[in-house]
Amino acid sequence: MSLVPIRLAAACRTRARSHQLILLGRDPHKGQAALASLGTDADRASFLTADLSTHDGVRDPAQRVLDEHEHDRADALVHSTGVFTSQESSTTDGLHPFFAVNYLSRYHLTQLRLPALRQAGRPVVVMMTAAVPPTDDTDFTRFPEFAPFDFGHDRKPIQLANDHYAAHLTRTEPGLAAAVVDAGAAKTDILRIAPWSMRASAKVLGPVLFDSVETSAHNVVEATRRHDWQTPLYWGNPGRFEQRTLIALNTTTQRLMDTSHTLTGA
């Protein structure tokens, strides 16, 4: 069984032929369209509506998956790029949605699915982010409040928290492979609440700058299918699976994980 975001549904068709896919997303209409895009493989997939911006929004689909697939193992868990927003706002948990969705929900949902992942021979966790190569030279002093939210300053530590989690997972979960993948510049609804100037530029330059969804998803799909990697890795070039960077972070990781545990209880 594999959990994947609806954005990758069509690209994951080869996985649907040998696995059961569970798609998570906010929009049921897009979820059904994603299922339809699988064609004859749609009978091996299902869709669950999920709002991963809150703790309860993560716990609910995790429990529903457990209720429906209590005895099934989870072979792969894929987290999509999340949301794009520079606006000042907060979730019902008092966290900025960019942090809550783009990092904390990945930690939370994965932690809740670890029992099922441990049943797989070689479980895989893949987290899609913007292009932020792993580095220890990052300021995490504002983690996790990020108040007031400063997109230019806070975007990097939020995205890099995924790399720290990937490193943590591979150290603490024997046999589990974890990776962070640059999603590239696929033209999706992630731009719907971007600044108007960025949306306007996207319309004009999109045909030149944007990757296809298939290119954006290539490294993710390959990472879930292939067994020739194990250490925590970062893929920074969409469509180029052989070009990868070892995630070798030595500072801050444990503090970030302790804080994430305190926030979610997972």
C-alpha positions as a Markdown table, in Angstrom:
| # | Residue | x | y | z |
|---|---|---|---|---|
| 1 | Met | 0.0 | 0.0 | 0.0 |
| 2 | Ser | 1.3 | 3.5 | -0.8 |
| 3 | Leu | 0.0 | 6.9 | 0.2 |
| 4 | Val | 0.6 | 9.6 | -2.4 |
| 5 | Pro | -0.7 | 13.1 | -3.1 |
| 6 | Ile | -3.3 | 13.6 | -5.8 |
| 7 | Arg | -0.9 | 15.7 | -7.8 |
| 8 | Leu | 1.1 | 12.6 | -8.6 |
| 9 | Ala | -1.7 | 10.2 | -9.3 |
| 10 | Ala | -1.2 | 9.9 | -13.1 |
| 11 | Ala | 2.5 | 9.7 | -12.7 |
| 12 | Cys | 2.2 | 6.9 | -10.2 |
| 13 | Arg | 0.2 | 4.7 | -12.6 |
| 14 | Thr | 3.0 | 2.1 | -12.7 |
| 15 | Arg | 2.9 | 1.8 | -8.9 |
| 16 | Ala | -0.9 | 1.4 | -9.0 |
| 17 | Arg | -0.5 | -1.8 | -11.0 |
| 18 | Ser | 1.3 | -3.6 | -8.1 |
| 19 | His | 0.2 | -1.6 | -5.1 |
| 20 | Gln | -2.9 | -0.1 | -3.6 |
| 21 | Leu | -2.8 | 3.7 | -3.7 |
| 22 | Ile | -4.4 | 5.9 | -1.1 |
| 23 | Leu | -4.6 | 9.5 | -2.3 |
| 24 | Leu | -5.0 | 12.4 | 0.2 |
| 25 | Gly | -6.1 | 15.9 | -0.8 |
| 26 | Arg | -8.3 | 18.8 | 0.2 |
| 27 | Asp | -10.5 | 18.9 | -2.9 |
| 28 | Pro | -12.8 | 15.9 | -3.5 |
| 29 | His | -13.4 | 16.9 | -7.1 |
| 30 | Lys | -9.7 | 16.9 | -7.8 |
| 31 | Gly | -9.4 | 13.6 | -6.0 |
| 32 | Gln | -12.0 | 12.0 | -8.2 |
| 33 | Ala | -10.3 | 13.4 | -11.3 |
| 34 | Ala | -7.0 | 12.0 | -10.1 |
| 35 | Leu | -8.6 | 8.6 | -9.7 |
| 36 | Ala | -10.1 | 8.8 | -13.2 |
| 37 | Ser | -6.6 | 9.7 | -14.6 |
| 38 | Leu | -5.4 | 6.2 | -13.5 |
| 39 | Gly | -7.7 | 4.6 | -16.1 |
| 40 | Thr | -8.0 | 0.9 | -15.6 |
| 41 | Asp | -5.8 | 1.0 | -12.5 |
| 42 | Ala | -8.3 | 3.2 | -10.7 |
| 43 | Asp | -9.8 | 0.1 | -9.0 |
| 44 | Arg | -6.5 | -0.2 | -7.0 |
| 45 | Ala | -6.8 | 3.4 | -5.7 |
| 46 | Ser | -8.9 | 5.3 | -3.3 |
| 47 | Phe | -9.2 | 9.0 | -2.2 |
| 48 | Leu | -9.6 | 10.5 | 1.2 |
| 49 | Thr | -10.4 | 14.1 | 1.8 |
| 50 | Ala | -7.8 | 15.6 | 4.2 |
| 51 | Asp | -6.8 | 19.1 | 5.4 |
| 52 | Leu | -3.3 | 18.6 | 6.7 |
| 53 | Ser | -3.0 | 22.2 | 8.1 |
| 54 | Thr | -4.0 | 21.2 | 11.6 |
| 55 | His | -3.1 | 18.4 | 14.1 |
| 56 | Asp | -6.7 | 17.0 | 14.0 |
| 57 | Gly | -6.6 | 17.3 | 10.2 |
| 58 | Val | -3.7 | 14.9 | 10.1 |
| 59 | Arg | -5.0 | 12.5 | 12.8 |
| 60 | Asp | -8.3 | 12.0 | 11.0 |
| 61 | Pro | -7.1 | 10.6 | 7.7 |
| 62 | Ala | -4.4 | 8.6 | 9.5 |
| 63 | Gln | -7.1 | 7.0 | 11.6 |
| 64 | Arg | -9.3 | 6.4 | 8.6 |
| 65 | Val | -6.5 | 4.6 | 6.8 |
| 66 | Leu | -5.9 | 2.5 | 9.9 |
| 67 | Asp | -9.6 | 1.6 | 10.2 |
| 68 | Glu | -9.8 | 0.5 | 6.6 |
| 69 | His | -6.4 | -1.1 | 6.3 |
| 70 | Glu | -5.6 | -2.2 | 9.8 |
| 71 | His | -3.5 | -5.3 | 8.8 |
| 72 | Asp | -1.9 | -3.8 | 5.6 |
| 73 | Arg | 1.7 | -2.7 | 5.5 |
| 74 | Ala | 2.7 | 0.7 | 4.1 |
| 75 | Asp | 5.4 | 0.4 | 1.4 |
| 76 | Ala | 5.7 | 4.1 | 0.6 |
| 77 | Leu | 4.5 | 7.5 | 2.0 |
| 78 | Val | 4.9 | 10.5 | -0.4 |
| 79 | His | 4.3 | 14.1 | 0.8 |
| 80 | Ser | 3.6 | 16.7 | -2.0 |
| 81 | Thr | 4.9 | 20.2 | -2.0 |
| 82 | Gly | 2.2 | 21.7 | 0.2 |
| 83 | Val | 1.1 | 25.3 | 0.1 |
| 84 | Phe | 2.6 | 28.5 | -1.1 |
| 85 | Thr | 1.7 | 31.6 | 0.9 |
| 86 | Ser | 3.6 | 34.7 | 2.2 |
| 87 | Gln | 0.5 | 36.1 | 4.0 |
| 88 | Glu | 0.4 | 36.5 | 7.8 |
| 89 | Ser | -2.1 | 33.9 | 9.1 |
| 90 | Ser | -2.4 | 31.1 | 11.5 |
| 91 | Thr | -4.1 | 27.7 | 11.8 |
| 92 | Thr | -6.4 | 26.7 | 14.7 |
| 93 | Asp | -3.3 | 25.3 | 16.4 |
| 94 | Gly | -1.7 | 28.8 | 16.3 |
| 95 | Leu | 0.9 | 27.9 | 13.7 |
| 96 | His | 1.6 | 29.5 | 10.3 |
| 97 | Pro | 0.1 | 27.3 | 7.5 |
| 98 | Phe | 3.3 | 27.4 | 5.6 |
| 99 | Phe | 5.1 | 25.7 | 8.5 |
| 100 | Ala | 2.1 | 23.5 | 9.4 |
| 101 | Val | 1.6 | 22.0 | 6.0 |
| 102 | Asn | 5.1 | 22.1 | 4.4 |
| 103 | Tyr | 6.9 | 20.5 | 7.3 |
| 104 | Leu | 4.9 | 19.6 | 10.5 |
| 105 | Ser | 2.1 | 17.6 | 8.7 |
| 106 | Arg | 4.8 | 15.5 | 7.1 |
| 107 | Tyr | 6.4 | 14.7 | 10.4 |
| 108 | His | 3.1 | 14.1 | 12.1 |
| 109 | Leu | 1.5 | 11.9 | 9.4 |
| 110 | Thr | 4.7 | 9.8 | 9.0 |
| 111 | Gln | 5.0 | 9.3 | 12.7 |
| 112 | Leu | 1.4 | 8.0 | 12.8 |
| 113 | Arg | 2.0 | 5.7 | 9.9 |
| 114 | Leu | 5.3 | 4.3 | 11.2 |
| 115 | Pro | 3.8 | 1.0 | 12.6 |
| 116 | Ala | 2.5 | 0.2 | 9.1 |
| 117 | Leu | 5.7 | 1.3 | 7.4 |
| 118 | Arg | 7.7 | -0.9 | 9.7 |
| 119 | Gln | 5.9 | -3.9 | 8.3 |
| 120 | Ala | 7.3 | -3.3 | 4.8 |
| 121 | Gly | 10.5 | -5.0 | 3.8 |
| 122 | Arg | 11.9 | -1.6 | 2.7 |
| 123 | Pro | 9.6 | 1.3 | 3.5 |
| 124 | Val | 10.2 | 4.6 | 1.7 |
| 125 | Val | 9.2 | 8.1 | 2.8 |
| 126 | Val | 9.6 | 10.9 | 0.3 |
| 127 | Met | 9.0 | 14.6 | 1.0 |
| 128 | Met | 8.7 | 17.1 | -1.9 |
| 129 | Thr | 9.9 | 20.7 | -1.3 |
| 130 | Ala | 11.1 | 23.7 | -3.1 |
| 131 | Ala | 14.7 | 23.9 | -4.2 |
| 132 | Val | 16.6 | 24.2 | -0.9 |
| 133 | Pro | 19.7 | 22.0 | -0.8 |
| 134 | Pro | 20.5 | 20.5 | 2.6 |
| 135 | Thr | 22.9 | 22.6 | 4.7 |
| 136 | Asp | 23.7 | 23.0 | 8.4 |
| 137 | Asp | 24.2 | 26.8 | 7.9 |
| 138 | Thr | 20.5 | 27.7 | 8.7 |
| 139 | Asp | 18.9 | 29.8 | 11.4 |
| 140 | Phe | 16.3 | 27.8 | 13.3 |
| 141 | Thr | 16.0 | 30.3 | 16.2 |
| 142 | Arg | 12.4 | 31.2 | 15.2 |
| 143 | Phe | 11.3 | 27.5 | 14.9 |
| 144 | Pro | 8.4 | 26.7 | 15.3 |
| 145 | Glu | 6.5 | 30.0 | 15.9 |
| 146 | Phe | 7.8 | 32.1 | 12.9 |
| 147 | Ala | 5.9 | 35.1 | 14.2 |
| 148 | Pro | 5.5 | 37.5 | 12.5 |
| 149 | Phe | 5.9 | 35.3 | 9.4 |
| 150 | Asp | 8.7 | 36.5 | 7.1 |
| 151 | Phe | 8.6 | 34.4 | 3.9 |
| 152 | Gly | 12.1 | 35.5 | 2.7 |
| 153 | His | 13.7 | 34.5 | 6.1 |
| 154 | Asp | 11.5 | 31.6 | 7.2 |
| 155 | Arg | 11.0 | 29.7 | 4.0 |
| 156 | Lys | 14.4 | 28.1 | 4.2 |
| 157 | Pro | 14.4 | 26.7 | 7.8 |
| 158 | Ile | 10.8 | 25.4 | 7.3 |
| 159 | Gln | 11.8 | 23.5 | 4.1 |
| 160 | Leu | 15.1 | 22.3 | 5.6 |
| 161 | Ala | 13.2 | 20.8 | 8.6 |
| 162 | Asn | 12.2 | 18.1 | 6.1 |
| 163 | Asp | 15.8 | 17.2 | 5.5 |
| 164 | His | 16.5 | 17.0 | 9.2 |
| 165 | Tyr | 13.5 | 14.7 | 9.5 |
| 166 | Ala | 14.7 | 12.5 | 6.7 |
| 167 | Ala | 18.1 | 12.2 | 8.4 |
| 168 | His | 16.3 | 11.4 | 11.7 |
| 169 | Leu | 14.1 | 8.7 | 10.1 |
| 170 | Thr | 17.0 | 6.8 | 8.6 |
| 171 | Arg | 19.0 | 6.9 | 11.8 |
| 172 | Thr | 16.1 | 5.7 | 14.0 |
| 173 | Glu | 14.1 | 3.4 | 11.7 |
| 174 | Pro | 16.3 | 0.4 | 10.5 |
| 175 | Gly | 15.7 | -0.4 | 6.8 |
| 176 | Leu | 13.6 | 2.8 | 6.1 |
| 177 | Ala | 14.8 | 5.0 | 3.2 |
| 178 | Ala | 13.9 | 8.7 | 3.4 |
| 179 | Ala | 14.4 | 11.4 | 0.9 |
| 180 | Val | 13.6 | 15.0 | 0.0 |
| 181 | Val | 12.9 | 15.9 | -3.6 |
| 182 | Asp | 12.9 | 19.2 | -5.3 |
| 183 | Ala | 9.5 | 19.4 | -7.0 |
| 184 | Gly | 10.7 | 21.7 | -9.7 |
| 185 | Ala | 8.3 | 24.3 | -11.2 |
| 186 | Ala | 5.3 | 22.2 | -12.2 |
| 187 | Lys | 2.3 | 24.4 | -13.0 |
| 188 | Thr | -0.2 | 23.4 | -10.4 |
| 189 | Asp | -2.7 | 25.2 | -8.2 |
| 190 | Ile | 0.1 | 25.9 | -5.7 |
| 191 | Leu | 0.3 | 29.3 | -7.2 |
| 192 | Arg | -3.3 | 30.2 | -6.5 |
| 193 | Ile | -2.5 | 32.4 | -3.5 |
| 194 | Ala | 0.9 | 33.6 | -4.8 |
| 195 | Pro | 1.5 | 37.3 | -5.2 |
| 196 | Trp | -0.3 | 38.7 | -8.3 |
| 197 | Ser | 3.1 | 39.5 | -9.9 |
| 198 | Met | 4.2 | 35.9 | -9.6 |
| 199 | Arg | 0.9 | 34.6 | -11.1 |
| 200 | Ala | 1.2 | 37.1 | -14.0 |
| 201 | Ser | 4.8 | 36.0 | -14.7 |
| 202 | Ala | 3.7 | 32.4 | -14.6 |
| 203 | Lys | 1.1 | 33.0 | -17.3 |
| 204 | Val | 3.6 | 34.6 | -19.6 |
| 205 | Leu | 6.7 | 32.5 | -18.9 |
| 206 | Gly | 5.0 | 29.3 | -18.0 |
| 207 | Pro | 5.7 | 27.5 | -21.3 |
| 208 | Val | 9.4 | 28.2 | -20.9 |
| 209 | Leu | 10.0 | 27.9 | -17.2 |
| 210 | Phe | 7.6 | 25.2 | -15.9 |
| 211 | Asp | 8.3 | 21.5 | -15.8 |
| 212 | Ser | 5.7 | 19.0 | -16.8 |
| 213 | Val | 4.0 | 17.1 | -13.9 |
| 214 | Glu | 5.7 | 14.0 | -15.2 |
| 215 | Thr | 9.1 | 15.6 | -15.0 |
| 216 | Ser | 8.4 | 17.0 | -11.5 |
| 217 | Ala | 7.2 | 13.5 | -10.3 |
| 218 | His | 10.0 | 11.5 | -12.0 |
| 219 | Asn | 12.4 | 11.4 | -9.1 |
| 220 | Val | 9.6 | 10.7 | -6.6 |
| 221 | Val | 8.3 | 7.7 | -8.5 |
| 222 | Glu | 11.8 | 6.3 | -9.1 |
| 223 | Ala | 12.6 | 6.7 | -5.4 |
| 224 | Thr | 9.6 | 4.6 | -4.4 |
| 225 | Arg | 10.3 | 2.0 | -7.1 |
| 226 | Arg | 14.0 | 1.4 | -6.9 |
| 227 | His | 16.0 | -0.2 | -4.1 |
| 228 | Asp | 19.5 | 1.1 | -5.0 |
| 229 | Trp | 19.6 | 3.8 | -2.4 |
| 230 | Gln | 19.3 | 3.8 | 1.4 |
| 231 | Thr | 21.0 | 6.8 | 3.0 |
| 232 | Pro | 19.0 | 10.0 | 3.4 |
| 233 | Leu | 19.2 | 11.7 | 0.0 |
| 234 | Tyr | 18.2 | 15.0 | -1.6 |
| 235 | Trp | 17.2 | 15.1 | -5.3 |
| 236 | Gly | 17.6 | 18.7 | -6.6 |
| 237 | Asn | 17.2 | 18.2 | -10.3 |
| 238 | Pro | 13.7 | 17.2 | -11.5 |
| 239 | Gly | 13.9 | 14.3 | -13.9 |
| 240 | Arg | 17.5 | 13.4 | -13.1 |
| 241 | Phe | 17.4 | 10.5 | -10.7 |
| 242 | Glu | 21.1 | 9.8 | -10.8 |
| 243 | Gln | 22.0 | 13.3 | -9.6 |
| 244 | Arg | 21.6 | 13.3 | -5.8 |
| 245 | Thr | 23.1 | 14.8 | -2.7 |
| 246 | Leu | 23.7 | 13.0 | 0.6 |
| 247 | Ile | 21.8 | 14.6 | 3.5 |
| 248 | Ala | 24.5 | 15.0 | 6.1 |
| 249 | Leu | 23.2 | 17.3 | 8.8 |
| 250 | Asn | 25.0 | 17.2 | 12.2 |
| 251 | Thr | 23.4 | 20.0 | 14.2 |
| 252 | Thr | 19.9 | 21.0 | 15.3 |
| 253 | Thr | 18.2 | 17.8 | 14.2 |
| 254 | Gln | 17.3 | 16.5 | 17.7 |
| 255 | Arg | 16.0 | 19.8 | 18.9 |
| 256 | Leu | 13.7 | 20.1 | 15.8 |
| 257 | Met | 12.5 | 16.5 | 16.4 |
| 258 | Asp | 11.8 | 17.1 | 20.1 |
| 259 | Thr | 9.9 | 20.3 | 19.3 |
| 260 | Ser | 7.9 | 18.5 | 16.6 |
| 261 | His | 7.0 | 15.7 | 19.1 |
| 262 | Thr | 5.9 | 18.3 | 21.6 |
| 263 | Leu | 3.7 | 20.0 | 19.1 |
| 264 | Thr | 2.0 | 16.9 | 17.8 |
| 265 | Gly | 2.4 | 14.3 | 20.5 |
| 266 | Ala | 3.6 | 11.9 | 17.8 |
